[in-house]
Amino acid sequence: RAGRDTDAVAAYQKAIELNKRFAASWLGLADIYCRQARSKDAIKMFQRALNINPNDHRVWNNLGLTFLKVNAFEEAAQSFSKASELDNGFGW
């Protein structure tokens, strides 16, 4: 799996070089970094995706989950609140 992740990271980075405004590339990196327990890097990628599309409740939720992994509870709560605000049927 490590080799495939390395290839995927390279592909996402190349995609970002070509189009920094394509949120899916940032999300792909965030997903890989989460799997690799690189939570702080994942947080940065989720935040980049949200700079492009701040209204995606799923990204806010994933950001909140990742904040929990680094014990950033206030930021997690804010992220979950934003996710819930954007999608009334989401979450709790």
C-alpha positions in Angstrom: 0.0 0.0 0.0 2.9 2.4 0.8 4.0 2.3 -2.9 0.5 3.0 -4.1 0.1 5.9 -1.7 3.4 7.3 -2.9 2.3 7.1 -6.5 -1.1 8.7 -5.6 0.5 11.5 -3.7 2.7 12.3 -6.7 -0.3 12.2 -9.0 -2.4 14.5 -6.7 0.6 16.9 -6.5 0.9 17.0 -10.2 -2.8 17.6 -10.6 -2.5 20.5 -8.1 0.4 22.0 -10.2 -1.9 21.9 -13.2 -5.0 23.3 -11.4 -4.8 24.6 -7.8 -8.5 25.2 -7.8 -9.5 21.6 -8.2 -10.7 20.7 -4.6 -10.7 16.9 -5.3 -6.9 16.9 -5.5 -6.6 18.5 -2.1 -9.1 16.0 -0.7 -7.3 13.1 -2.2 -4.1 14.2 -0.4 -6.0 14.7 2.8 -7.4 11.2 2.6 -4.0 9.6 2.1 -2.5 11.7 4.9 -5.3 10.6 7.2 -4.5 6.9 6.4 -0.9 7.6 7.1 -1.7 9.2 10.5 -0.3 12.5 9.2 -3.2 14.4 10.7 -1.6 17.9 10.7 -0.8 17.5 7.0 -4.4 16.3 6.3 -5.8 19.3 8.2 -3.9 21.6 5.8 -5.2 19.8 2.8 -8.8 19.9 4.1 -8.4 23.7 4.7 -7.1 24.2 1.1 -10.1 22.3 -0.2 -12.4 24.5 1.9 -10.7 27.6 0.5 -12.0 26.5 -2.9 -15.4 25.2 -1.8 -16.3 26.4 1.7 -19.9 25.0 1.4 -19.0 21.3 1.4 -20.4 19.9 4.6 -18.6 16.6 4.2 -15.2 18.3 4.1 -16.1 20.3 7.3 -17.0 17.0 8.9 -13.8 15.3 7.9 -11.8 18.3 9.1 -13.6 18.0 12.4 -12.7 14.3 12.7 -9.1 15.1 11.9 -9.0 17.9 14.5 -10.1 15.3 17.1 -7.1 13.1 16.2 -4.8 16.0 17.3 -6.8 16.9 20.3 -7.9 20.2 18.8 -11.4 19.9 20.4 -12.5 23.5 19.9 -11.6 23.5 16.2 -13.3 20.1 15.9 -16.5 21.5 17.4 -16.4 24.5 15.1 -15.9 22.3 12.1 -18.8 20.0 13.1 -21.0 23.0 13.7 -20.2 24.4 10.3 -21.0 20.9 8.7 -24.3 20.8 10.5 -25.1 24.4 9.5 -24.5 23.6 5.8 -26.6 20.5 5.8 -29.4 20.4 8.3 -29.8 16.6 7.9 -26.1 15.9 8.5 -24.6 14.7 11.7 -26.5 14.6 14.9 
